Amino acid sequence: MRMALMGNPNSGKSSVFNLLTGLNQKVGNFAGVTVEKKVGSCKLPNQERIEIIDLPGTYSLYAKSLDEKIATEILLDAENELKPDAVVVVIDASNLQRNLFLFSQIQDLAYPVILAINMIDEAEKKGLFYDWKILEEKIGNRLVLINGRTGAGIEDLKKILQNISPKKHIPFFEIPENENPYIQKIQNQFALPSAYWAYFYANQTDILKPEKNAKINDLLKDLTIDKAENQTQETLKRYEKIKQILNKILIRYDQNAAKNSITLKLDKILLHRFWGYLIFILVLLLIFQAIFTWSSFPMDMIEASIASLNGFLQENLPQSALTSLLTDGIIAGVGGIVMFVPQIAILFGFIAILEETGYMARVVFLMDKMMRPFGLNGRSVVPLISGAACAIPSIMATRTIEHWKERLITIMVVPFMSCSARLPIYAIVISVIIPEEYLWGLFNWQGIVLFLMYVLGVVAALVSAWVFSMLIRSKQRSFFIMELPTYKSPRWQNVGLTVFQKSQAFVSEAGKVILAVSIVLWVLASYSPTNSMENWEAETRKTYSEMPEKDLKNKIAAVKLENSYIGHLGKFIEPVFRPLGFDWKIDIAILTSFAAREVFVGTMATIYSLGADSAADQQTIKSRMEKEKDELTGKPLYGKNLGFSLLIFYALAMQCMSTIAVVYKETGGWKYPLLQFVYMTATAYFLAYLAYVIWS
C-alpha cells in the first residue's frame, strides 16, 4: 500500500512524515527534475508495512509552480508509478479556511482520505476553538488530531491507516449543469473514479500527456471552456462552503488571545524596519561565528585521525604504487573533505532551525523591499538564501517566480551566493591567513572574515541583478504575497534528520567526485612525460648529495611532482593565473574544481601529500599550506595577498559544471549559461587581482 502525505506549505507535513518514517526514508529527486522527493516506510499496529511519499507542499491542485505540478500529476495521472492508494492531508488548525480548500479538492477526487488536524495549540493561541466532531461529520471522512512537534496522535493515525477503505463519495463542489454531459464523456473515456477528476482534466490539461490531452480536446470540441473563469468560480464556491462549515464548528473566538499572541509581539520587533534588519545581520554573524568556533575541536580530531591513519599505513604497508595510491591519493584526497563535515553540519543545522521556527519566512518578507530596487522581489529571496546550501536546487526554485524577467535575473545571480561547496575552501584558507584572535574578546576574526565572504556574494548578486534589470526591459509588474507561519519551537528530530541527510548527501556526492579526481591526480603526479621517476630521483640525489637525508627526500618528492604530467600541466597554465598570485599547484586545483568546488581541498591535500615525504612526517593540509614557499620570491606562499585573492576568486567565479547544466536546462539554450560563466569568471579574476595587488 502506498500513502501520500499532502498539505499546504508550513502545515507541519514534513514533521508528520518524519514521525511516521523515522530513519526509514530515502531522499532523491523526482524523475526528470531536481525537485526533492522523500519516500519512506512505516509499520502499522497490525505489522503491515506501508510506503509513504511526502509530496511537495501546495495550496491548490491548480498548479502554478513546479512543486505543485508534480504533486498534482502524481494524484491525477492514473499511469504514474507513484500514484497513491490513499491520501493523508495535513492541515494547520490555525488557518482552517485556506487549508481545507486543498482537502476539499482531494476529497472530490474520491481517494480514500484522512484529514490530519495539526497545530491545534497554535489555533488556540490565536483564540480559535473548534468542535472537531462536527467537522468530521460535515466532511464525511475520518479525522485525526495530531501534534507534529510532540508526536501526539500519530499512533491514532496509524490505526486509522490500517483500516482505511474507500467511502461513498459526497461531492464538495458541484459541477455546473451545462458541463455535466461533457464531463461524463471524459469520465467514461478514461474510467475516472469521480466527476471532479474529469472536470479537472478539462480545466488543467497541461498536466496531461499530449495524446490524452488530444482526446480530451476532441471530446470538448463543441464546448467553449473559459478555464480561468472556471477555476475562479470553483475557488469561490469552495470557499463559500468552507466558510459555512467553519461557522458551524467554531465554538469560541477569543479576541484577547489573538491580540496578545506571541507571534504578533515578536513580529513587531523582527519585522521592524530597523531592528528587523539588525537582528537578521546578528543572526548571520552568530551562524558564521559558530561555524568556526564550535567546529574547531571535531575538525582537529578528524584531521589528526586522518594524518595518523596515513602514517600508520605508510609505515606498515610495503612500499608500492598501490600503497602510494591509497595513502597519497585516496585517503589524502577524500580525507581533505571529510574534515569539513562538522562545519557543513552546523550550517545546515542553523538553516533547519530558522525554517522550523518560522523565522526564515520573516526573512523572505523582510527582504522584499530590499530586492525591489535591484529588479527582484520577495520570491527571489528563497532561491538566494537557499543558495547558501547549493545553487542547483536554488535555480530550480526560481520556477515559483511568475515574472520571466525576475526569474531570469534570479537564475543569473544565484551562483554568486556562497554555497556549502565553497565553505571548505573558505575554512582552510581563512584558518591559514587569519590568526585565531578575537575582536573585543567576543567575535572570532576568522568568523568575521567568513561572514564577509558571504556578504561579498550577496553584494555581487545584488549589483549583478541591478545591471541585468537595466539591460532586460519589461513592462510587466510583479506582486509579492505570502503567508507568515506562526512561530514555533523547533522539533529537534526534524533538525537532526535534516543535518544527517544533508551532511550525508554532501559527503556522498563530493566524495564520489573527489575519489575519481584523487585517483586521476595520483596517476598524473606519479609519472613523467620526459623521464622516469627513478631517473629524476637519481639526478636529484646527485645534484644535492650534500643535503641532509630528510631535506633530500622532500626535495626529491618536489622534483618528481614538478616534472610529472600534472606538473607540466600546471606550469603550462601558470602564466594565466600568476597575476593573481597562484602557483602551478593552485592552478591544478582550480582546474579540477570545475567538476565541483569542494574538490579544491581534496586536490591540494593530494598534491601536497605527493610533494612531501609524508611517511617521515605526516602533516595536515593546513600545516603544509602554512609552510609552502613561493618559488619566485622564496617567501611564504599563503600570505594575506594570495589568501584574499584566492578567497575572492572562489567566492565569485562560476566553477560548477552542474550549475551550468541546470542553467542551460532552465533557460533553454547556451546563451545565458555561457554569458553567466564569462561575466562571473571575469569579475572574479579582476577583483582577485585587485585584492592581490592591494595586499602585496
C-alpha positions, 0 to 999 in steps of 0.5 A: 500500500502506498500513502501520500502525505499532502498539505499546504506549505508550513502545515507541519507535513514534513514533521508528520512524515518524519514521525511516521518514517523515522530513519526509514526514508530515502531522499532523491529527486523526482524523475526528470527534475531536481525537485526533492522527493522523500519516500519512506516506510512505516509499520502499522499496529497490525505489522503491515508495512506501508510506503509513504511519499511526502509530496511537495507542499501546495495550496491548490491542485491548480498548479502554478509552480513546479512543486505543485505540478508534480504533486498534482500529476502524481494524484491525477495521472492514473499511469504514474508509478507513484500514484497513491492508494490513499491520501493523508492531508495535513492541515494547520488548525490555525488557518482552517479556511485556506487549508481545507480548500486543498482537502476539499479538492482531494476529497472530490477526487474520491481517494480514500482520505484522512484529514490530519488536524495539526497545530491545534495549540497554535489555533488556540493561541490565536483564540480559535476553538473548534468542535472537531466532531462536527467537522468530521461529520460535515466532511464525511471522512475520518479525522485525526488530531495530531501534534507534529512537534510532540508526536501526539496522535500519530499512533491514532493515525496509524490505526486509522491507516490500517483500516482505511477503505474507500467511502461513498463519495459526497461531492464538495463542489458541484459541477455546473449543469451545462458541463455535466454531459461533457464531463461524463464523456471524459469520465467514461473515456478514461474510467475516472473514479469521480466527476471532479477528476474529469472536470479537472482534466478539462480545466488543467490539461497541461498536466496531461500527456499530449495524446490524452490531452488530444482526446480530451480536446476532441471530446470538448470540441463543441464546448467553449471552456473559459478555464480561468473563469472556471477555476475562479468560480470553483475557488469561490464556491469552495470557499463559500462552503468552507466558510459555512462549515467553519461557522458551524464548528467554531465554538469560541473566538477569543479576541484577547488571545489573538491580540496578545499572541506571541507571534504578533509581539515578536513580529513587531520587533523582527519585522521592524524596519530597523531592528528587523534588519539588525537582528537578521545581520546578528543572526548571520554573524552568530551562524558564521561565528559558530561555524568556526568556533564550535567546529574547531575541536571535531575538525582537529580530531578528524584531521589528526585521525586522518594524518595518523591513519596515513602514517600508520599505513605508510609505515606498515604497508610495503612500499608500492604504487598501490600503497602510494595510491591509497595513502597519497591519493585516496585517503589524502584526497577524500580525507581533505573533505571529510574534515569539513563535515562538522562545519557543513553540519552546523550550517545546515543545522542553523538553516533547519532551525530558522525554517522550523521556527518560522523565522526564515519566512520573516526573512523572505518578507523582510527582504522584499523591499530590499530586492525591489530596487535591484529588479527582484522581489520577495520570491527571489529571496528563497532561491538566494538564501537557499543558495547558501546550501547549493545553487542547483536546487536554488535555480530550480526554485526560481520556477515559483517566480511568475515574472520571466524577467525576475526569474531570469535575473534570479537564475543569473545571480544565484551562483554568486551566493556562497554555497556549502561547496565553497565553505571548505575552501573558505575554512582552510584558507581563512584558518591559514591567513587569519590568526585565531584572535578575537575582536573585543574578546567576543567575535572570532576574526576568522568568523568575521572574515567568513561572514564577509565572504558571504556578504561579498556574494550577496553584494555581487548578486545584488549589483549583478541583478541591478545591471541585468534589470537595466539591460532586460526591459519589461513592462510587466509588474510583479506582486509579492504575497505570502503567508507568515507561519506562526512561530514555533519551537523547533522539533529537534528530530526534524533538525537532526534528520535534516543535518544527517541527510544533508551532511550525508548527501554532501559527503556522498556526492563530493566524495564520489567526485573527489575519489575519481579526481584523487585517483586521476591526480595520483596517476598524473603526479606519479609519472613523467612525460620526459623521464622516469621517476627513478631517473629524476630521483637519481639526478636529484640525489646527485645534484644535492648529495650534500643535503641532509637525508630528510631535506633530500627526500622532500626535495626529491618528492618536489622534483618528481611532482614538478616534472610529472604530467600534472606538473607540466600541466600546471606550469603550462597554465601558470602564466594565466593565473600568476597575476593573481598570485597562484602557483602551478599547484593552485592552478591544478586545483582550480582546474579540477574544481570545475567538476565541483568546488569542494574538490579544491581541498581534496586536490591540494591535500593530494598534491601536497601529500605527493610533494612531501615525504609524508611517511617521515612526517605526516602533516595536515593540509593546513600545516603544509599550506602554512609552510609552502614557499613561493618559488619566485620570491622564496617567501611564504606562499599563503600570505594575506595577498594570495589568501584574499585573492584566492578567497575572492576568486572562489567566492565569485567565479562560476566553477560548477559544471552542474550549475551550468547544466541546470542553467542551460536546462532552465533557460533553454539554450547556451546563451545565458549559461555561457554569458553567466560563466564569462561575466562571473569568471571575469569579475572574479579574476579582476577583483582577485587581482585587485585584492592581490595587488592591494595586499602585496 
